[in-house]
Amino acid sequence: MNKELEQKLADLKSCLKNLQSVAIAFSGGVDSTFLVAVAKEVLPQDKLLVLTAISDFFHCEK
C-alpha cells in the first residue's frame, strides 16, 4: 500500500476512534463493507451498530 493510502486509512481509523460509537447503514456494497470492516478493527463490538433496511427497494427472502 502506498503512503498516501496508508495515511488515509490511519485518518479514517482515528476519526472512528474519536467518535467512540458509530451506526453504519450497510448496503452490502464495497464502500459500506469496507467501512464496517475498519470500524470493527478500532471499536469495541458494543460501540458499533450496523443497520440494513428492508423495503420494496431491497428484496429479502423469508
PyMOL Python script that loads the backbone (N, CA, C, O; Angstrom):
from pymol import cmd

cmd.read_pdbstr("""\
ATOM      1  N   MET A   1       0.869  -1.178   0.000  1.00  0.00           N
ATOM      2  CA  MET A   1       0.000   0.000   0.000  1.00  0.00           C
ATOM      3  C   MET A   1       0.905   1.227   0.000  1.00  0.00           C
ATOM      4  O   MET A   1       1.910   1.265   0.709  1.00  0.00           O
ATOM      5  N   ASN A   2       0.541   2.232  -0.802  1.00  0.00           N
ATOM      6  CA  ASN A   2       1.387   3.426  -0.837  1.00  0.00           C
ATOM      7  C   ASN A   2       1.130   4.320   0.378  1.00  0.00           C
ATOM      8  O   ASN A   2       0.130   4.167   1.079  1.00  0.00           O
ATOM      9  N   LYS A   3       2.038   5.239   0.606  1.00  0.00           N
ATOM     10  CA  LYS A   3       1.979   6.082   1.812  1.00  0.00           C
ATOM     11  C   LYS A   3       0.710   6.924   1.884  1.00  0.00           C
ATOM     12  O   LYS A   3       0.171   7.140   2.970  1.00  0.00           O
ATOM     13  N   GLU A   4       0.233   7.397   0.743  1.00  0.00           N
ATOM     14  CA  GLU A   4      -0.987   8.214   0.743  1.00  0.00           C
ATOM     15  C   GLU A   4      -2.195   7.396   1.210  1.00  0.00           C
ATOM     16  O   GLU A   4      -2.995   7.873   2.015  1.00  0.00           O
ATOM     17  N   LEU A   5      -2.327   6.167   0.707  1.00  0.00           N
ATOM     18  CA  LEU A   5      -3.434   5.301   1.127  1.00  0.00           C
ATOM     19  C   LEU A   5      -3.293   4.894   2.592  1.00  0.00           C
ATOM     20  O   LEU A   5      -4.285   4.823   3.317  1.00  0.00           O
ATOM     21  N   GLU A   6      -2.070   4.629   3.021  1.00  0.00           N
ATOM     22  CA  GLU A   6      -1.843   4.293   4.423  1.00  0.00           C
ATOM     23  C   GLU A   6      -2.265   5.435   5.336  1.00  0.00           C
ATOM     24  O   GLU A   6      -2.846   5.208   6.397  1.00  0.00           O
ATOM     25  N   GLN A   7      -1.970   6.674   4.918  1.00  0.00           N
ATOM     26  CA  GLN A   7      -2.339   7.833   5.719  1.00  0.00           C
ATOM     27  C   GLN A   7      -3.862   8.013   5.747  1.00  0.00           C
ATOM     28  O   GLN A   7      -4.427   8.351   6.787  1.00  0.00           O
ATOM     29  N   LYS A   8      -4.514   7.791   4.620  1.00  0.00           N
ATOM     30  CA  LYS A   8      -5.975   7.902   4.581  1.00  0.00           C
ATOM     31  C   LYS A   8      -6.628   6.862   5.484  1.00  0.00           C
ATOM     32  O   LYS A   8      -7.607   7.165   6.167  1.00  0.00           O
ATOM     33  N   LEU A   9      -6.099   5.642   5.493  1.00  0.00           N
ATOM     34  CA  LEU A   9      -6.630   4.597   6.358  1.00  0.00           C
ATOM     35  C   LEU A   9      -6.400   4.954   7.830  1.00  0.00           C
ATOM     36  O   LEU A   9      -7.286   4.768   8.663  1.00  0.00           O
ATOM     37  N   ALA A  10      -5.223   5.460   8.140  1.00  0.00           N
ATOM     38  CA  ALA A  10      -4.926   5.883   9.513  1.00  0.00           C
ATOM     39  C   ALA A  10      -5.856   7.014   9.941  1.00  0.00           C
ATOM     40  O   ALA A  10      -6.318   7.040  11.082  1.00  0.00           O
ATOM     41  N   ASP A  11      -6.131   7.941   9.037  1.00  0.00           N
ATOM     42  CA  ASP A  11      -7.046   9.057   9.339  1.00  0.00           C
ATOM     43  C   ASP A  11      -8.462   8.549   9.606  1.00  0.00           C
ATOM     44  O   ASP A  11      -9.133   9.016  10.526  1.00  0.00           O
ATOM     45  N   LEU A  12      -8.913   7.588   8.793  1.00  0.00           N
ATOM     46  CA  LEU A  12     -10.244   7.008   8.989  1.00  0.00           C
ATOM     47  C   LEU A  12     -10.331   6.316  10.347  1.00  0.00           C
ATOM     48  O   LEU A  12     -11.299   6.507  11.083  1.00  0.00           O
ATOM     49  N   LYS A  13      -9.330   5.519  10.675  1.00  0.00           N
ATOM     50  CA  LYS A  13      -9.325   4.835  11.972  1.00  0.00           C
ATOM     51  C   LYS A  13      -9.347   5.828  13.120  1.00  0.00           C
ATOM     52  O   LYS A  13     -10.065   5.637  14.102  1.00  0.00           O
ATOM     53  N   SER A  14      -8.565   6.881  12.998  1.00  0.00           N
ATOM     54  CA  SER A  14      -8.523   7.907  14.040  1.00  0.00           C
ATOM     55  C   SER A  14      -9.882   8.587  14.187  1.00  0.00           C
ATOM     56  O   SER A  14     -10.351   8.822  15.301  1.00  0.00           O
ATOM     57  N   CYS A  15     -10.502   8.898  13.067  1.00  0.00           N
ATOM     58  CA  CYS A  15     -11.820   9.545  13.083  1.00  0.00           C
ATOM     59  C   CYS A  15     -12.848   8.643  13.769  1.00  0.00           C
ATOM     60  O   CYS A  15     -13.632   9.113  14.595  1.00  0.00           O
ATOM     61  N   LEU A  16     -12.848   7.365  13.435  1.00  0.00           N
ATOM     62  CA  LEU A  16     -13.801   6.433  14.036  1.00  0.00           C
ATOM     63  C   LEU A  16     -13.559   6.298  15.540  1.00  0.00           C
ATOM     64  O   LEU A  16     -14.513   6.275  16.318  1.00  0.00           O
ATOM     65  N   LYS A  17     -12.295   6.209  15.956  1.00  0.00           N
ATOM     66  CA  LYS A  17     -11.978   6.119  17.381  1.00  0.00           C
ATOM     67  C   LYS A  17     -12.464   7.354  18.126  1.00  0.00           C
ATOM     68  O   LYS A  17     -12.971   7.249  19.243  1.00  0.00           O
ATOM     69  N   ASN A  18     -12.309   8.524  17.510  1.00  0.00           N
ATOM     70  CA  ASN A  18     -12.734   9.777  18.146  1.00  0.00           C
ATOM     71  C   ASN A  18     -14.246   9.853  18.310  1.00  0.00           C
ATOM     72  O   ASN A  18     -14.733  10.503  19.235  1.00  0.00           O
ATOM     73  N   LEU A  19     -14.991   9.202  17.433  1.00  0.00           N
ATOM     74  CA  LEU A  19     -16.449   9.207  17.537  1.00  0.00           C
ATOM     75  C   LEU A  19     -16.926   8.350  18.707  1.00  0.00           C
ATOM     76  O   LEU A  19     -18.001   8.595  19.255  1.00  0.00           O
ATOM     77  N   GLN A  20     -16.152   7.367  19.086  1.00  0.00           N
ATOM     78  CA  GLN A  20     -16.414   6.472  20.214  1.00  0.00           C
ATOM     79  C   GLN A  20     -17.518   5.456  19.964  1.00  0.00           C
ATOM     80  O   GLN A  20     -17.426   4.336  20.466  1.00  0.00           O
ATOM     81  N   SER A  21     -18.544   5.793  19.219  1.00  0.00           N
ATOM     82  CA  SER A  21     -19.565   4.832  18.812  1.00  0.00           C
ATOM     83  C   SER A  21     -20.090   5.250  17.443  1.00  0.00           C
ATOM     84  O   SER A  21     -20.096   6.432  17.099  1.00  0.00           O
ATOM     85  N   VAL A  22     -20.531   4.256  16.667  1.00  0.00           N
ATOM     86  CA  VAL A  22     -20.899   4.519  15.273  1.00  0.00           C
ATOM     87  C   VAL A  22     -22.088   3.657  14.872  1.00  0.00           C
ATOM     88  O   VAL A  22     -22.185   2.499  15.278  1.00  0.00           O
ATOM     89  N   ALA A  23     -22.987   4.219  14.078  1.00  0.00           N
ATOM     90  CA  ALA A  23     -24.041   3.472  13.398  1.00  0.00           C
ATOM     91  C   ALA A  23     -23.775   3.592  11.897  1.00  0.00           C
ATOM     92  O   ALA A  23     -23.641   4.699  11.374  1.00  0.00           O
ATOM     93  N   ILE A  24     -23.701   2.467  11.215  1.00  0.00           N
ATOM     94  CA  ILE A  24     -23.395   2.463   9.785  1.00  0.00           C
ATOM     95  C   ILE A  24     -24.558   1.838   9.028  1.00  0.00           C
ATOM     96  O   ILE A  24     -25.014   0.746   9.367  1.00  0.00           O
ATOM     97  N   ALA A  25     -25.034   2.533   8.006  1.00  0.00           N
ATOM     98  CA  ALA A  25     -26.060   1.991   7.108  1.00  0.00           C
ATOM     99  C   ALA A  25     -25.344   1.070   6.121  1.00  0.00           C
ATOM    100  O   ALA A  25     -24.594   1.534   5.262  1.00  0.00           O
ATOM    101  N   PHE A  26     -25.579  -0.229   6.247  1.00  0.00           N
ATOM    102  CA  PHE A  26     -24.875  -1.240   5.458  1.00  0.00           C
ATOM    103  C   PHE A  26     -25.705  -1.649   4.256  1.00  0.00           C
ATOM    104  O   PHE A  26     -26.804  -2.184   4.397  1.00  0.00           O
ATOM    105  N   SER A  27     -25.164  -1.391   3.065  1.00  0.00           N
ATOM    106  CA  SER A  27     -25.873  -1.743   1.838  1.00  0.00           C
ATOM    107  C   SER A  27     -25.389  -3.061   1.245  1.00  0.00           C
ATOM    108  O   SER A  27     -26.061  -3.653   0.400  1.00  0.00           O
ATOM    109  N   GLY A  28     -24.226  -3.515   1.688  1.00  0.00           N
ATOM    110  CA  GLY A  28     -23.636  -4.716   1.112  1.00  0.00           C
ATOM    111  C   GLY A  28     -22.677  -4.402  -0.016  1.00  0.00           C
ATOM    112  O   GLY A  28     -22.064  -5.307  -0.581  1.00  0.00           O
ATOM    113  N   GLY A  29     -22.540  -3.124  -0.350  1.00  0.00           N
ATOM    114  CA  GLY A  29     -21.608  -2.705  -1.392  1.00  0.00           C
ATOM    115  C   GLY A  29     -20.192  -2.579  -0.852  1.00  0.00           C
ATOM    116  O   GLY A  29     -19.946  -2.797   0.335  1.00  0.00           O
ATOM    117  N   VAL A  30     -19.282  -2.232  -1.718  1.00  0.00           N
ATOM    118  CA  VAL A  30     -17.875  -2.144  -1.364  1.00  0.00           C
ATOM    119  C   VAL A  30     -17.635  -1.075  -0.304  1.00  0.00           C
ATOM    120  O   VAL A  30     -16.903  -1.322   0.654  1.00  0.00           O
ATOM    121  N   ASP A  31     -18.229   0.098  -0.449  1.00  0.00           N
ATOM    122  CA  ASP A  31     -17.969   1.200   0.482  1.00  0.00           C
ATOM    123  C   ASP A  31     -18.414   0.883   1.903  1.00  0.00           C
ATOM    124  O   ASP A  31     -17.639   1.024   2.849  1.00  0.00           O
ATOM    125  N   SER A  32     -19.658   0.455   2.049  1.00  0.00           N
ATOM    126  CA  SER A  32     -20.148   0.188   3.406  1.00  0.00           C
ATOM    127  C   SER A  32     -19.484  -1.054   4.003  1.00  0.00           C
ATOM    128  O   SER A  32     -19.284  -1.121   5.216  1.00  0.00           O
ATOM    129  N   THR A  33     -19.143  -2.033   3.171  1.00  0.00           N
ATOM    130  CA  THR A  33     -18.444  -3.218   3.654  1.00  0.00           C
ATOM    131  C   THR A  33     -17.074  -2.848   4.200  1.00  0.00           C
ATOM    132  O   THR A  33     -16.679  -3.318   5.267  1.00  0.00           O
ATOM    133  N   PHE A  34     -16.351  -2.008   3.473  1.00  0.00           N
ATOM    134  CA  PHE A  34     -15.035  -1.554   3.916  1.00  0.00           C
ATOM    135  C   PHE A  34     -15.151  -0.754   5.209  1.00  0.00           C
ATOM    136  O   PHE A  34     -14.372  -0.962   6.139  1.00  0.00           O
ATOM    137  N   LEU A  35     -16.111   0.153   5.273  1.00  0.00           N
ATOM    138  CA  LEU A  35     -16.282   0.979   6.468  1.00  0.00           C
ATOM    139  C   LEU A  35     -16.605   0.123   7.693  1.00  0.00           C
ATOM    140  O   LEU A  35     -16.063   0.363   8.772  1.00  0.00           O
ATOM    141  N   VAL A  36     -17.467  -0.857   7.541  1.00  0.00           N
ATOM    142  CA  VAL A  36     -17.795  -1.753   8.654  1.00  0.00           C
ATOM    143  C   VAL A  36     -16.550  -2.532   9.089  1.00  0.00           C
ATOM    144  O   VAL A  36     -16.306  -2.680  10.286  1.00  0.00           O
ATOM    145  N   ALA A  37     -15.769  -3.026   8.140  1.00  0.00           N
ATOM    146  CA  ALA A  37     -14.562  -3.794   8.476  1.00  0.00           C
ATOM    147  C   ALA A  37     -13.571  -2.950   9.266  1.00  0.00           C
ATOM    148  O   ALA A  37     -12.998  -3.423  10.247  1.00  0.00           O
ATOM    149  N   VAL A  38     -13.368  -1.710   8.848  1.00  0.00           N
ATOM    150  CA  VAL A  38     -12.438  -0.831   9.554  1.00  0.00           C
ATOM    151  C   VAL A  38     -12.990  -0.475  10.928  1.00  0.00           C
ATOM    152  O   VAL A  38     -12.249  -0.466  11.911  1.00  0.00           O
ATOM    153  N   ALA A  39     -14.268  -0.187  11.004  1.00  0.00           N
ATOM    154  CA  ALA A  39     -14.879   0.150  12.292  1.00  0.00           C
ATOM    155  C   ALA A  39     -14.765  -1.017  13.270  1.00  0.00           C
ATOM    156  O   ALA A  39     -14.539  -0.805  14.461  1.00  0.00           O
ATOM    157  N   LYS A  40     -14.920  -2.252  12.776  1.00  0.00           N
ATOM    158  CA  LYS A  40     -14.789  -3.426  13.638  1.00  0.00           C
ATOM    159  C   LYS A  40     -13.373  -3.560  14.188  1.00  0.00           C
ATOM    160  O   LYS A  40     -13.181  -4.095  15.280  1.00  0.00           O
ATOM    161  N   GLU A  41     -12.383  -3.077  13.440  1.00  0.00           N
ATOM    162  CA  GLU A  41     -10.993  -3.131  13.902  1.00  0.00           C
ATOM    163  C   GLU A  41     -10.735  -2.185  15.069  1.00  0.00           C
ATOM    164  O   GLU A  41      -9.964  -2.505  15.973  1.00  0.00           O
ATOM    165  N   VAL A  42     -11.380  -1.021  15.050  1.00  0.00           N
ATOM    166  CA  VAL A  42     -10.989   0.026  16.000  1.00  0.00           C
ATOM    167  C   VAL A  42     -11.997   0.275  17.124  1.00  0.00           C
ATOM    168  O   VAL A  42     -11.672   0.960  18.094  1.00  0.00           O
ATOM    169  N   LEU A  43     -13.200  -0.261  17.013  1.00  0.00           N
ATOM    170  CA  LEU A  43     -14.218  -0.008  18.035  1.00  0.00           C
ATOM    171  C   LEU A  43     -14.622  -1.298  18.735  1.00  0.00           C
ATOM    172  O   LEU A  43     -14.642  -2.362  18.117  1.00  0.00           O
ATOM    173  N   PRO A  44     -14.940  -1.209  20.014  1.00  0.00           N
ATOM    174  CA  PRO A  44     -15.499  -2.375  20.698  1.00  0.00           C
ATOM    175  C   PRO A  44     -16.848  -2.750  20.071  1.00  0.00           C
ATOM    176  O   PRO A  44     -17.552  -1.887  19.547  1.00  0.00           O
ATOM    177  N   GLN A  45     -17.198  -4.013  20.125  1.00  0.00           N
ATOM    178  CA  GLN A  45     -18.426  -4.501  19.493  1.00  0.00           C
ATOM    179  C   GLN A  45     -19.662  -3.759  19.975  1.00  0.00           C
ATOM    180  O   GLN A  45     -20.583  -3.525  19.192  1.00  0.00           O
ATOM    181  N   ASP A  46     -19.699  -3.387  21.238  1.00  0.00           N
ATOM    182  CA  ASP A  46     -20.891  -2.716  21.763  1.00  0.00           C
ATOM    183  C   ASP A  46     -20.974  -1.244  21.379  1.00  0.00           C
ATOM    184  O   ASP A  46     -21.920  -0.556  21.760  1.00  0.00           O
ATOM    185  N   LYS A  47     -19.990  -0.757  20.627  1.00  0.00           N
ATOM    186  CA  LYS A  47     -19.989   0.640  20.177  1.00  0.00           C
ATOM    187  C   LYS A  47     -20.205   0.758  18.667  1.00  0.00           C
ATOM    188  O   LYS A  47     -20.077   1.845  18.103  1.00  0.00           O
ATOM    189  N   LEU A  48     -20.532  -0.357  18.014  1.00  0.00           N
ATOM    190  CA  LEU A  48     -20.754  -0.380  16.572  1.00  0.00           C
ATOM    191  C   LEU A  48     -22.121  -0.973  16.278  1.00  0.00           C
ATOM    192  O   LEU A  48     -22.415  -2.099  16.680  1.00  0.00           O
ATOM    193  N   LEU A  49     -22.949  -0.223  15.581  1.00  0.00           N
ATOM    194  CA  LEU A  49     -24.270  -0.681  15.154  1.00  0.00           C
ATOM    195  C   LEU A  49     -24.312  -0.646  13.635  1.00  0.00           C
ATOM    196  O   LEU A  49     -24.093   0.401  13.026  1.00  0.00           O
ATOM    197  N   VAL A  50     -24.594  -1.786  13.027  1.00  0.00           N
ATOM    198  CA  VAL A  50     -24.673  -1.888  11.568  1.00  0.00           C
ATOM    199  C   VAL A  50     -26.124  -2.161  11.209  1.00  0.00           C
ATOM    200  O   VAL A  50     -26.720  -3.121  11.697  1.00  0.00           O
ATOM    201  N   LEU A  51     -26.694  -1.314  10.353  1.00  0.00           N
ATOM    202  CA  LEU A  51     -28.114  -1.383  10.007  1.00  0.00           C
ATOM    203  C   LEU A  51     -28.296  -1.701   8.531  1.00  0.00           C
ATOM    204  O   LEU A  51     -27.556  -1.207   7.681  1.00  0.00           O
ATOM    205  N   THR A  52     -29.285  -2.526   8.241  1.00  0.00           N
ATOM    206  CA  THR A  52     -29.685  -2.814   6.862  1.00  0.00           C
ATOM    207  C   THR A  52     -31.198  -2.649   6.787  1.00  0.00           C
ATOM    208  O   THR A  52     -31.932  -3.176   7.622  1.00  0.00           O
ATOM    209  N   ALA A  53     -31.651  -1.921   5.789  1.00  0.00           N
ATOM    210  CA  ALA A  53     -33.088  -1.672   5.622  1.00  0.00           C
ATOM    211  C   ALA A  53     -33.712  -2.748   4.747  1.00  0.00           C
ATOM    212  O   ALA A  53     -33.082  -3.250   3.816  1.00  0.00           O
ATOM    213  N   ILE A  54     -34.942  -3.092   5.052  1.00  0.00           N
ATOM    214  CA  ILE A  54     -35.727  -3.977   4.193  1.00  0.00           C
ATOM    215  C   ILE A  54     -36.943  -3.174   3.730  1.00  0.00           C
ATOM    216  O   ILE A  54     -37.745  -2.704   4.536  1.00  0.00           O
ATOM    217  N   SER A  55     -37.051  -3.034   2.421  1.00  0.00           N
ATOM    218  CA  SER A  55     -38.170  -2.284   1.850  1.00  0.00           C
ATOM    219  C   SER A  55     -38.432  -2.820   0.450  1.00  0.00           C
ATOM    220  O   SER A  55     -37.858  -3.833   0.051  1.00  0.00           O
ATOM    221  N   ASP A  56     -39.289  -2.148  -0.285  1.00  0.00           N
ATOM    222  CA  ASP A  56     -39.561  -2.545  -1.663  1.00  0.00           C
ATOM    223  C   ASP A  56     -38.316  -2.428  -2.535  1.00  0.00           C
ATOM    224  O   ASP A  56     -38.219  -3.086  -3.571  1.00  0.00           O
ATOM    225  N   PHE A  57     -37.362  -1.592  -2.121  1.00  0.00           N
ATOM    226  CA  PHE A  57     -36.140  -1.405  -2.882  1.00  0.00           C
ATOM    227  C   PHE A  57     -35.096  -2.486  -2.590  1.00  0.00           C
ATOM    228  O   PHE A  57     -34.198  -2.716  -3.399  1.00  0.00           O
ATOM    229  N   PHE A  58     -35.213  -3.151  -1.429  1.00  0.00           N
ATOM    230  CA  PHE A  58     -34.279  -4.190  -1.034  1.00  0.00           C
ATOM    231  C   PHE A  58     -35.058  -5.484  -0.832  1.00  0.00           C
ATOM    232  O   PHE A  58     -35.852  -5.603   0.101  1.00  0.00           O
ATOM    233  N   HIS A  59     -34.828  -6.437  -1.701  1.00  0.00           N
ATOM    234  CA  HIS A  59     -35.547  -7.707  -1.630  1.00  0.00           C
ATOM    235  C   HIS A  59     -34.952  -8.585  -0.524  1.00  0.00           C
ATOM    236  O   HIS A  59     -33.732  -8.693  -0.403  1.00  0.00           O
ATOM    237  N   CYS A  60     -35.791  -9.193   0.255  1.00  0.00           N
ATOM    238  CA  CYS A  60     -35.348 -10.068   1.329  1.00  0.00           C
ATOM    239  C   CYS A  60     -36.149 -11.369   1.260  1.00  0.00           C
ATOM    240  O   CYS A  60     -37.377 -11.350   1.343  1.00  0.00           O
ATOM    241  N   GLU A  61     -35.454 -12.492   1.109  1.00  0.00           N
ATOM    242  CA  GLU A  61     -36.111 -13.808   1.111  1.00  0.00           C
ATOM    243  C   GLU A  61     -36.504 -14.149   2.538  1.00  0.00           C
ATOM    244  O   GLU A  61     -35.726 -13.921   3.465  1.00  0.00           O
ATOM    245  N   LYS A  62     -37.685 -14.683   2.724  1.00  0.00           N
ATOM    246  CA  LYS A  62     -38.129 -15.091   4.060  1.00  0.00           C
ATOM    247  C   LYS A  62     -38.128 -16.578   4.183  1.00  0.00           C
ATOM    248  O   LYS A  62     -38.472 -17.111   5.237  1.00  0.00           O
TER     249      LYS A  62
END
""", "prot")
cmd.dss("prot")
cmd.show_as("cartoon", "prot")
cmd.util.cbc("prot")
cmd.orient("prot")
